């Protein structure tokens, strides 16, 4: 059985409990206990900046739609 015969949905799935533990151990070994909070802070800052940018684009589009409605009326 080749990998091409397997359905793509079966290749991508969420890790189970044991896999999460393995991933956690690998992260701790690679980054060490002191670097993990710094890594988490950086990820949090990136997510916050992404959400702020997303909201800015959403507000800009909505404002353009409102302006367009006012011009039409």
PDB file with one MODEL, atoms N, CA, C and O in Angstrom:
MODEL        1
ATOM      1  N   UNK A   1       0.844  -1.178   0.000  1.00  0.00           N
ATOM      2  CA  UNK A   1       0.000   0.000   0.000  1.00  0.00           C
ATOM      3  C   UNK A   1       0.893   1.246   0.000  1.00  0.00           C
ATOM      4  O   UNK A   1       1.755   1.402   0.866  1.00  0.00           O
ATOM      5  N   UNK A   2       0.683   2.109  -0.956  1.00  0.00           N
ATOM      6  CA  UNK A   2       1.518   3.304  -1.051  1.00  0.00           C
ATOM      7  C   UNK A   2       0.826   4.481  -0.375  1.00  0.00           C
ATOM      8  O   UNK A   2      -0.365   4.428  -0.068  1.00  0.00           O
ATOM      9  N   UNK A   3       1.592   5.539  -0.150  1.00  0.00           N
ATOM     10  CA  UNK A   3       1.014   6.738   0.454  1.00  0.00           C
ATOM     11  C   UNK A   3      -0.002   7.394  -0.464  1.00  0.00           C
ATOM     12  O   UNK A   3      -0.917   8.070   0.008  1.00  0.00           O
ATOM     13  N   UNK A   4       0.142   7.208  -1.747  1.00  0.00           N
ATOM     14  CA  UNK A   4      -0.796   7.804  -2.688  1.00  0.00           C
ATOM     15  C   UNK A   4      -2.172   7.161  -2.602  1.00  0.00           C
ATOM     16  O   UNK A   4      -3.167   7.783  -2.972  1.00  0.00           O
ATOM     17  N   UNK A   5      -2.243   5.931  -2.122  1.00  0.00           N
ATOM     18  CA  UNK A   5      -3.514   5.231  -2.009  1.00  0.00           C
ATOM     19  C   UNK A   5      -4.285   5.651  -0.762  1.00  0.00           C
ATOM     20  O   UNK A   5      -5.489   5.409  -0.682  1.00  0.00           O
ATOM     21  N   UNK A   6      -3.622   6.276   0.214  1.00  0.00           N
ATOM     22  CA  UNK A   6      -4.275   6.705   1.447  1.00  0.00           C
ATOM     23  C   UNK A   6      -4.993   8.027   1.185  1.00  0.00           C
ATOM     24  O   UNK A   6      -4.456   8.911   0.516  1.00  0.00           O
ATOM     25  N   UNK A   7      -6.190   8.154   1.707  1.00  0.00           N
ATOM     26  CA  UNK A   7      -6.946   9.390   1.533  1.00  0.00           C
ATOM     27  C   UNK A   7      -6.256  10.523   2.285  1.00  0.00           C
ATOM     28  O   UNK A   7      -5.767  10.316   3.395  1.00  0.00           O
ATOM     29  N   UNK A   8      -6.208  11.723   1.695  1.00  0.00           N
ATOM     30  CA  UNK A   8      -5.502  12.844   2.336  1.00  0.00           C
ATOM     31  C   UNK A   8      -6.064  13.203   3.716  1.00  0.00           C
ATOM     32  O   UNK A   8      -5.320  13.666   4.581  1.00  0.00           O
ATOM     33  N   UNK A   9      -7.361  12.995   3.929  1.00  0.00           N
ATOM     34  CA  UNK A   9      -7.952  13.342   5.215  1.00  0.00           C
ATOM     35  C   UNK A   9      -7.367  12.483   6.332  1.00  0.00           C
ATOM     36  O   UNK A   9      -7.324  12.919   7.482  1.00  0.00           O
ATOM     37  N   UNK A  10      -6.919  11.279   6.016  1.00  0.00           N
ATOM     38  CA  UNK A  10      -6.373  10.399   7.037  1.00  0.00           C
ATOM     39  C   UNK A  10      -4.954  10.787   7.435  1.00  0.00           C
ATOM     40  O   UNK A  10      -4.499  10.418   8.518  1.00  0.00           O
ATOM     41  N   UNK A  11      -4.258  11.516   6.591  1.00  0.00           N
ATOM     42  CA  UNK A  11      -2.882  11.905   6.882  1.00  0.00           C
ATOM     43  C   UNK A  11      -2.811  13.076   7.853  1.00  0.00           C
ATOM     44  O   UNK A  11      -1.819  13.230   8.565  1.00  0.00           O
ATOM     45  N   UNK A  12      -3.851  13.900   7.888  1.00  0.00           N
ATOM     46  CA  UNK A  12      -3.854  15.087   8.738  1.00  0.00           C
ATOM     47  C   UNK A  12      -4.906  14.890   9.822  1.00  0.00           C
ATOM     48  O   UNK A  12      -6.102  14.846   9.535  1.00  0.00           O
ATOM     49  N   UNK A  13      -4.458  14.772  11.058  1.00  0.00           N
ATOM     50  CA  UNK A  13      -5.386  14.645  12.170  1.00  0.00           C
ATOM     51  C   UNK A  13      -4.736  15.236  13.413  1.00  0.00           C
ATOM     52  O   UNK A  13      -3.524  15.446  13.452  1.00  0.00           O
ATOM     53  N   UNK A  14      -5.538  15.497  14.410  1.00  0.00           N
ATOM     54  CA  UNK A  14      -5.025  16.047  15.658  1.00  0.00           C
ATOM     55  C   UNK A  14      -4.266  14.971  16.423  1.00  0.00           C
ATOM     56  O   UNK A  14      -4.667  13.807  16.419  1.00  0.00           O
ATOM     57  N   UNK A  15      -3.169  15.353  17.081  1.00  0.00           N
ATOM     58  CA  UNK A  15      -2.424  14.380  17.879  1.00  0.00           C
ATOM     59  C   UNK A  15      -3.254  13.889  19.066  1.00  0.00           C
ATOM     60  O   UNK A  15      -4.061  14.633  19.623  1.00  0.00           O
ATOM     61  N   UNK A  16      -3.046  12.647  19.438  1.00  0.00           N
ATOM     62  CA  UNK A  16      -3.741  12.098  20.597  1.00  0.00           C
ATOM     63  C   UNK A  16      -2.936  12.414  21.855  1.00  0.00           C
ATOM     64  O   UNK A  16      -1.926  13.113  21.782  1.00  0.00           O
ATOM     65  N   UNK A  17      -3.371  11.908  23.002  1.00  0.00           N
ATOM     66  CA  UNK A  17      -2.732  12.216  24.285  1.00  0.00           C
ATOM     67  C   UNK A  17      -1.258  11.875  24.337  1.00  0.00           C
ATOM     68  O   UNK A  17      -0.442  12.695  24.758  1.00  0.00           O
ATOM     69  N   UNK A  18      -0.909  10.663  23.910  1.00  0.00           N
ATOM     70  CA  UNK A  18       0.496  10.258  23.941  1.00  0.00           C
ATOM     71  C   UNK A  18       1.363  11.086  23.023  1.00  0.00           C
ATOM     72  O   UNK A  18       2.511  11.386  23.348  1.00  0.00           O
ATOM     73  N   UNK A  19       0.821  11.460  21.877  1.00  0.00           N
ATOM     74  CA  UNK A  19       1.587  12.286  20.930  1.00  0.00           C
ATOM     75  C   UNK A  19       1.811  13.683  21.489  1.00  0.00           C
ATOM     76  O   UNK A  19       2.875  14.265  21.279  1.00  0.00           O
ATOM     77  N   UNK A  20       0.820  14.235  22.203  1.00  0.00           N
ATOM     78  CA  UNK A  20       0.993  15.558  22.815  1.00  0.00           C
ATOM     79  C   UNK A  20       2.106  15.527  23.850  1.00  0.00           C
ATOM     80  O   UNK A  20       2.904  16.460  23.943  1.00  0.00           O
ATOM     81  N   UNK A  21       2.158  14.449  24.630  1.00  0.00           N
ATOM     82  CA  UNK A  21       3.209  14.320  25.644  1.00  0.00           C
ATOM     83  C   UNK A  21       4.577  14.254  24.977  1.00  0.00           C
ATOM     84  O   UNK A  21       5.527  14.886  25.439  1.00  0.00           O
ATOM     85  N   UNK A  22       4.681  13.489  23.889  1.00  0.00           N
ATOM     86  CA  UNK A  22       5.943  13.397  23.161  1.00  0.00           C
ATOM     87  C   UNK A  22       6.352  14.760  22.607  1.00  0.00           C
ATOM     88  O   UNK A  22       7.515  15.148  22.710  1.00  0.00           O
ATOM     89  N   UNK A  23       5.412  15.479  22.026  1.00  0.00           N
ATOM     90  CA  UNK A  23       5.688  16.822  21.482  1.00  0.00           C
ATOM     91  C   UNK A  23       6.153  17.748  22.598  1.00  0.00           C
ATOM     92  O   UNK A  23       7.106  18.506  22.415  1.00  0.00           O
ATOM     93  N   UNK A  24       5.494  17.697  23.747  1.00  0.00           N
ATOM     94  CA  UNK A  24       5.860  18.541  24.885  1.00  0.00           C
ATOM     95  C   UNK A  24       7.284  18.237  25.362  1.00  0.00           C
ATOM     96  O   UNK A  24       8.058  19.152  25.642  1.00  0.00           O
ATOM     97  N   UNK A  25       7.618  16.969  25.452  1.00  0.00           N
ATOM     98  CA  UNK A  25       8.967  16.584  25.883  1.00  0.00           C
ATOM     99  C   UNK A  25      10.011  17.068  24.887  1.00  0.00           C
ATOM    100  O   UNK A  25      11.063  17.567  25.286  1.00  0.00           O
ATOM    101  N   UNK A  26       9.732  16.927  23.595  1.00  0.00           N
ATOM    102  CA  UNK A  26      10.677  17.382  22.572  1.00  0.00           C
ATOM    103  C   UNK A  26      10.869  18.893  22.655  1.00  0.00           C
ATOM    104  O   UNK A  26      11.993  19.380  22.535  1.00  0.00           O
ATOM    105  N   UNK A  27       9.784  19.640  22.859  1.00  0.00           N
ATOM    106  CA  UNK A  27       9.890  21.105  22.973  1.00  0.00           C
ATOM    107  C   UNK A  27      10.728  21.482  24.190  1.00  0.00           C
ATOM    108  O   UNK A  27      11.576  22.372  24.109  1.00  0.00           O
ATOM    109  N   UNK A  28      10.496  20.814  25.311  1.00  0.00           N
ATOM    110  CA  UNK A  28      11.269  21.119  26.520  1.00  0.00           C
ATOM    111  C   UNK A  28      12.751  20.805  26.310  1.00  0.00           C
ATOM    112  O   UNK A  28      13.616  21.569  26.740  1.00  0.00           O
ATOM    113  N   UNK A  29      13.040  19.696  25.658  1.00  0.00           N
ATOM    114  CA  UNK A  29      14.441  19.326  25.412  1.00  0.00           C
ATOM    115  C   UNK A  29      15.102  20.320  24.459  1.00  0.00           C
ATOM    116  O   UNK A  29      16.245  20.721  24.677  1.00  0.00           O
ATOM    117  N   UNK A  30      14.390  20.719  23.403  1.00  0.00           N
ATOM    118  CA  UNK A  30      14.988  21.624  22.414  1.00  0.00           C
ATOM    119  C   UNK A  30      15.167  23.038  22.951  1.00  0.00           C
ATOM    120  O   UNK A  30      16.214  23.652  22.740  1.00  0.00           O
ATOM    121  N   UNK A  31      14.163  23.559  23.637  1.00  0.00           N
ATOM    122  CA  UNK A  31      14.203  24.960  24.048  1.00  0.00           C
ATOM    123  C   UNK A  31      14.625  25.158  25.487  1.00  0.00           C
ATOM    124  O   UNK A  31      15.097  26.240  25.838  1.00  0.00           O
ATOM    125  N   UNK A  32      14.477  24.174  26.315  1.00  0.00           N
ATOM    126  CA  UNK A  32      14.823  24.322  27.723  1.00  0.00           C
ATOM    127  C   UNK A  32      13.727  25.053  28.479  1.00  0.00           C
ATOM    128  O   UNK A  32      12.898  25.744  27.886  1.00  0.00           O
ATOM    129  N   UNK A  33      13.733  24.894  29.779  1.00  0.00           N
ATOM    130  CA  UNK A  33      12.692  25.477  30.620  1.00  0.00           C
ATOM    131  C   UNK A  33      12.669  26.990  30.623  1.00  0.00           C
ATOM    132  O   UNK A  33      11.609  27.592  30.798  1.00  0.00           O
ATOM    133  N   UNK A  34      13.813  27.613  30.434  1.00  0.00           N
ATOM    134  CA  UNK A  34      13.878  29.074  30.504  1.00  0.00           C
ATOM    135  C   UNK A  34      13.396  29.740  29.224  1.00  0.00           C
ATOM    136  O   UNK A  34      12.898  30.865  29.263  1.00  0.00           O
ATOM    137  N   UNK A  35      13.536  29.071  28.104  1.00  0.00           N
ATOM    138  CA  UNK A  35      13.162  29.676  26.822  1.00  0.00           C
ATOM    139  C   UNK A  35      11.672  29.526  26.511  1.00  0.00           C
ATOM    140  O   UNK A  35      11.146  30.279  25.692  1.00  0.00           O
ATOM    141  N   UNK A  36      10.980  28.577  27.141  1.00  0.00           N
ATOM    142  CA  UNK A  36       9.576  28.325  26.814  1.00  0.00           C
ATOM    143  C   UNK A  36       8.688  29.533  27.104  1.00  0.00           C
ATOM    144  O   UNK A  36       7.876  29.877  26.246  1.00  0.00           O
ATOM    145  N   UNK A  37       8.788  30.210  28.271  1.00  0.00           N
ATOM    146  CA  UNK A  37       7.948  31.405  28.486  1.00  0.00           C
ATOM    147  C   UNK A  37       8.217  32.505  27.450  1.00  0.00           C
ATOM    148  O   UNK A  37       7.298  33.190  27.002  1.00  0.00           O
ATOM    149  N   UNK A  38       9.479  32.657  27.084  1.00  0.00           N
ATOM    150  CA  UNK A  38       9.832  33.658  26.064  1.00  0.00           C
ATOM    151  C   UNK A  38       9.222  33.293  24.708  1.00  0.00           C
ATOM    152  O   UNK A  38       8.726  34.158  23.987  1.00  0.00           O
ATOM    153  N   UNK A  39       9.264  32.018  24.377  1.00  0.00           N
ATOM    154  CA  UNK A  39       8.671  31.526  23.136  1.00  0.00           C
ATOM    155  C   UNK A  39       7.163  31.744  23.147  1.00  0.00           C
ATOM    156  O   UNK A  39       6.595  32.201  22.155  1.00  0.00           O
ATOM    157  N   UNK A  40       6.509  31.420  24.264  1.00  0.00           N
ATOM    158  CA  UNK A  40       5.059  31.601  24.379  1.00  0.00           C
ATOM    159  C   UNK A  40       4.693  33.080  24.292  1.00  0.00           C
ATOM    160  O   UNK A  40       3.687  33.432  23.677  1.00  0.00           O
ATOM    161  N   UNK A  41       5.495  33.944  24.897  1.00  0.00           N
ATOM    162  CA  UNK A  41       5.243  35.387  24.828  1.00  0.00           C
ATOM    163  C   UNK A  41       5.327  35.876  23.384  1.00  0.00           C
ATOM    164  O   UNK A  41       4.499  36.672  22.942  1.00  0.00           O
ATOM    165  N   UNK A  42       6.325  35.399  22.661  1.00  0.00           N
ATOM    166  CA  UNK A  42       6.482  35.789  21.261  1.00  0.00           C
ATOM    167  C   UNK A  42       5.313  35.313  20.409  1.00  0.00           C
ATOM    168  O   UNK A  42       4.832  36.045  19.544  1.00  0.00           O
ATOM    169  N   UNK A  43       4.856  34.088  20.652  1.00  0.00           N
ATOM    170  CA  UNK A  43       3.706  33.568  19.908  1.00  0.00           C
ATOM    171  C   UNK A  43       2.464  34.382  20.239  1.00  0.00           C
ATOM    172  O   UNK A  43       1.683  34.716  19.348  1.00  0.00           O
ATOM    173  N   UNK A  44       2.276  34.705  21.519  1.00  0.00           N
ATOM    174  CA  UNK A  44       1.121  35.518  21.925  1.00  0.00           C
ATOM    175  C   UNK A  44       1.142  36.898  21.297  1.00  0.00           C
ATOM    176  O   UNK A  44       0.109  37.405  20.860  1.00  0.00           O
ATOM    177  N   UNK A  45       2.319  37.505  21.252  1.00  0.00           N
ATOM    178  CA  UNK A  45       2.444  38.829  20.635  1.00  0.00           C
ATOM    179  C   UNK A  45       2.131  38.759  19.146  1.00  0.00           C
ATOM    180  O   UNK A  45       1.476  39.647  18.601  1.00  0.00           O
ATOM    181  N   UNK A  46       2.599  37.705  18.490  1.00  0.00           N
ATOM    182  CA  UNK A  46       2.316  37.540  17.061  1.00  0.00           C
ATOM    183  C   UNK A  46       0.831  37.355  16.799  1.00  0.00           C
ATOM    184  O   UNK A  46       0.292  37.931  15.855  1.00  0.00           O
ATOM    185  N   UNK A  47       0.165  36.559  17.623  1.00  0.00           N
ATOM    186  CA  UNK A  47      -1.275  36.344  17.466  1.00  0.00           C
ATOM    187  C   UNK A  47      -2.025  37.644  17.711  1.00  0.00           C
ATOM    188  O   UNK A  47      -2.964  37.968  16.983  1.00  0.00           O
ATOM    189  N   UNK A  48      -1.615  38.392  18.733  1.00  0.00           N
ATOM    190  CA  UNK A  48      -2.269  39.676  19.032  1.00  0.00           C
ATOM    191  C   UNK A  48      -2.113  40.649  17.863  1.00  0.00           C
ATOM    192  O   UNK A  48      -3.078  41.308  17.476  1.00  0.00           O
ATOM    193  N   UNK A  49      -0.909  40.745  17.299  1.00  0.00           N
ATOM    194  CA  UNK A  49      -0.686  41.638  16.159  1.00  0.00           C
ATOM    195  C   UNK A  49      -1.510  41.198  14.949  1.00  0.00           C
ATOM    196  O   UNK A  49      -2.053  42.037  14.230  1.00  0.00           O
ATOM    197  N   UNK A  50      -1.605  39.897  14.724  1.00  0.00           N
ATOM    198  CA  UNK A  50      -2.411  39.384  13.618  1.00  0.00           C
ATOM    199  C   UNK A  50      -3.872  39.766  13.805  1.00  0.00           C
ATOM    200  O   UNK A  50      -4.518  40.228  12.865  1.00  0.00           O
ATOM    201  N   UNK A  51      -4.403  39.576  15.017  1.00  0.00           N
ATOM    202  CA  UNK A  51      -5.801  39.917  15.273  1.00  0.00           C
ATOM    203  C   UNK A  51      -6.045  41.418  15.140  1.00  0.00           C
ATOM    204  O   UNK A  51      -7.084  41.831  14.624  1.00  0.00           O
ATOM    205  N   UNK A  52      -5.104  42.236  15.597  1.00  0.00           N
ATOM    206  CA  UNK A  52      -5.243  43.690  15.444  1.00  0.00           C
ATOM    207  C   UNK A  52      -5.269  44.072  13.967  1.00  0.00           C
ATOM    208  O   UNK A  52      -6.083  44.899  13.557  1.00  0.00           O
ATOM    209  N   UNK A  53      -4.395  43.485  13.173  1.00  0.00           N
ATOM    210  CA  UNK A  53      -4.362  43.777  11.737  1.00  0.00           C
ATOM    211  C   UNK A  53      -5.647  43.309  11.069  1.00  0.00           C
ATOM    212  O   UNK A  53      -6.181  43.991  10.194  1.00  0.00           O
ATOM    213  N   UNK A  54      -6.143  42.149  11.481  1.00  0.00           N
ATOM    214  CA  UNK A  54      -7.385  41.612  10.918  1.00  0.00           C
ATOM    215  C   UNK A  54      -8.555  42.554  11.222  1.00  0.00           C
ATOM    216  O   UNK A  54      -9.374  42.835  10.347  1.00  0.00           O
ATOM    217  N   UNK A  55      -8.629  43.040  12.466  1.00  0.00           N
ATOM    218  CA  UNK A  55      -9.688  43.978  12.841  1.00  0.00           C
ATOM    219  C   UNK A  55      -9.556  45.289  12.074  1.00  0.00           C
ATOM    220  O   UNK A  55     -10.561  45.872  11.665  1.00  0.00           O
ATOM    221  N   UNK A  56      -8.322  45.757  11.876  1.00  0.00           N
ATOM    222  CA  UNK A  56      -8.109  46.992  11.124  1.00  0.00           C
ATOM    223  C   UNK A  56      -8.599  46.864   9.689  1.00  0.00           C
ATOM    224  O   UNK A  56      -9.239  47.780   9.171  1.00  0.00           O
ATOM    225  N   UNK A  57      -8.310  45.748   9.046  1.00  0.00           N
ATOM    226  CA  UNK A  57      -8.769  45.523   7.676  1.00  0.00           C
ATOM    227  C   UNK A  57     -10.285  45.427   7.642  1.00  0.00           C
ATOM    228  O   UNK A  57     -10.926  45.989   6.754  1.00  0.00           O
ATOM    229  N   UNK A  58     -10.862  44.715   8.609  1.00  0.00           N
ATOM    230  CA  UNK A  58     -12.325  44.567   8.681  1.00  0.00           C
ATOM    231  C   UNK A  58     -12.989  45.936   8.847  1.00  0.00           C
ATOM    232  O   UNK A  58     -13.965  46.240   8.161  1.00  0.00           O
ATOM    233  N   UNK A  59     -12.460  46.764   9.759  1.00  0.00           N
ATOM    234  CA  UNK A  59     -13.030  48.100   9.984  1.00  0.00           C
ATOM    235  C   UNK A  59     -12.896  48.969   8.740  1.00  0.00           C
ATOM    236  O   UNK A  59     -13.802  49.735   8.412  1.00  0.00           O
ATOM    237  N   UNK A  60     -11.770  48.851   8.051  1.00  0.00           N
ATOM    238  CA  UNK A  60     -11.549  49.642   6.840  1.00  0.00           C
ATOM    239  C   UNK A  60     -12.539  49.245   5.742  1.00  0.00           C
ATOM    240  O   UNK A  60     -13.078  50.109   5.050  1.00  0.00           O
ATOM    241  N   UNK A  61     -12.775  47.957   5.585  1.00  0.00           N
ATOM    242  CA  UNK A  61     -13.737  47.485   4.575  1.00  0.00           C
ATOM    243  C   UNK A  61     -15.142  47.949   4.924  1.00  0.00           C
ATOM    244  O   UNK A  61     -15.876  48.426   4.058  1.00  0.00           O
ATOM    245  N   UNK A  62     -15.525  47.809   6.210  1.00  0.00           N
ATOM    246  CA  UNK A  62     -16.862  48.240   6.625  1.00  0.00           C
ATOM    247  C   UNK A  62     -17.036  49.739   6.448  1.00  0.00           C
ATOM    248  O   UNK A  62     -18.104  50.194   6.039  1.00  0.00           O
ATOM    249  N   UNK A  63     -16.000  50.512   6.750  1.00  0.00           N
ATOM    250  CA  UNK A  63     -16.084  51.959   6.584  1.00  0.00           C
ATOM    251  C   UNK A  63     -16.207  52.321   5.106  1.00  0.00           C
ATOM    252  O   UNK A  63     -16.947  53.240   4.755  1.00  0.00           O
ATOM    253  N   UNK A  64     -15.497  51.615   4.246  1.00  0.00           N
ATOM    254  CA  UNK A  64     -15.622  51.856   2.806  1.00  0.00           C
ATOM    255  C   UNK A  64     -17.005  51.508   2.294  1.00  0.00           C
ATOM    256  O   UNK A  64     -17.542  52.194   1.425  1.00  0.00           O
ATOM    257  N   UNK A  65     -17.583  50.445   2.831  1.00  0.00           N
ATOM    258  CA  UNK A  65     -18.942  50.068   2.423  1.00  0.00           C
ATOM    259  C   UNK A  65     -19.951  51.120   2.872  1.00  0.00           C
ATOM    260  O   UNK A  65     -20.872  51.456   2.127  1.00  0.00           O
ATOM    261  N   UNK A  66     -19.780  51.649   4.104  1.00  0.00           N
ATOM    262  CA  UNK A  66     -20.679  52.698   4.599  1.00  0.00           C
ATOM    263  C   UNK A  66     -20.559  53.961   3.749  1.00  0.00           C
ATOM    264  O   UNK A  66     -21.564  54.579   3.396  1.00  0.00           O
ATOM    265  N   UNK A  67     -19.320  54.340   3.422  1.00  0.00           N
ATOM    266  CA  UNK A  67     -19.105  55.526   2.597  1.00  0.00           C
ATOM    267  C   UNK A  67     -19.737  55.347   1.222  1.00  0.00           C
ATOM    268  O   UNK A  67     -20.321  56.281   0.674  1.00  0.00           O
ATOM    269  N   UNK A  68     -19.617  54.147   0.671  1.00  0.00           N
ATOM    270  CA  UNK A  68     -20.187  53.863  -0.638  1.00  0.00           C
ATOM    271  C   UNK A  68     -21.710  53.942  -0.591  1.00  0.00           C
ATOM    272  O   UNK A  68     -22.331  54.457  -1.521  1.00  0.00           O
ATOM    273  N   UNK A  69     -22.319  53.435   0.487  1.00  0.00           N
ATOM    274  CA  UNK A  69     -23.787  53.509   0.637  1.00  0.00           C
ATOM    275  C   UNK A  69     -24.243  54.964   0.721  1.00  0.00           C
ATOM    276  O   UNK A  69     -25.250  55.338   0.119  1.00  0.00           O
ATOM    277  N   UNK A  70     -23.499  55.789   1.472  1.00  0.00           N
ATOM    278  CA  UNK A  70     -23.866  57.190   1.630  1.00  0.00           C
ATOM    279  C   UNK A  70     -23.771  57.934   0.292  1.00  0.00           C
ATOM    280  O   UNK A  70     -24.588  58.814   0.020  1.00  0.00           O
ATOM    281  N   UNK A  71     -22.797  57.594  -0.534  1.00  0.00           N
ATOM    282  CA  UNK A  71     -22.639  58.240  -1.834  1.00  0.00           C
ATOM    283  C   UNK A  71     -23.769  57.847  -2.783  1.00  0.00           C
ATOM    284  O   UNK A  71     -24.223  58.662  -3.586  1.00  0.00           O
ATOM    285  N   UNK A  72     -24.219  56.598  -2.688  1.00  0.00           N
ATOM    286  CA  UNK A  72     -25.281  56.104  -3.571  1.00  0.00           C
ATOM    287  C   UNK A  72     -26.608  56.759  -3.213  1.00  0.00           C
ATOM    288  O   UNK A  72     -27.390  57.075  -4.109  1.00  0.00           O
ATOM    289  N   UNK A  73     -26.879  56.967  -1.948  1.00  0.00           N
ATOM    290  CA  UNK A  73     -28.164  57.534  -1.521  1.00  0.00           C
ATOM    291  C   UNK A  73     -28.173  58.972  -1.725  1.00  0.00           C
ATOM    292  O   UNK A  73     -29.169  59.632  -1.427  1.00  0.00           O
TER     293      UNK A  73
ENDMDL
END
